[in-house]
Amino acid sequence: MLRLKVVSPEKVLFDGEVTRVIVPGTVGEFEILEYHAPIISSLEKGCVKYQAQATQEERLDILGGFVEVQKDEIRMCVEL
């Protein structure tokens, strides 16, 4: 399981466990799964997609931001 926390300057948008996350990186969309290598990347305008274990895929449209992956923890700061 991955721990995902998504924040904007105004509030926490999501904080919970997910099985996968797809983000719009500045050089292309990429997927984050368990045991992903540590990474910091900028994000561009697009759609963040994430899936909790027993739910349908959730979508969040963003204008940009940053993502950091470290030891199955994903932290995102996004602009809406």
KAGI-V306963 format. One record per backbone hydrogen bond with DSSP energy under -1.0 kcal/mol. CO is the residue of the C=O (numbers start at 1). NH is the residue of the N-H. If there is no record, write none. Layout:
BEGIN
CO	NH
CO	NH
END
This chain:
BEGIN
2	18
3	74
4	16
5	76
6	13
6	14
7	78
11	8
14	6
16	4
18	2
20	51
21	32
22	49
23	25
23	30
24	44
25	28
30	23
32	21
33	36
39	69
41	67
42	26
43	65
46	62
48	60
49	22
50	58
51	19
52	55
58	50
60	48
62	46
64	79
65	43
66	77
67	41
68	75
69	39
72	3
73	70
74	5
75	68
76	7
77	66
79	63
END
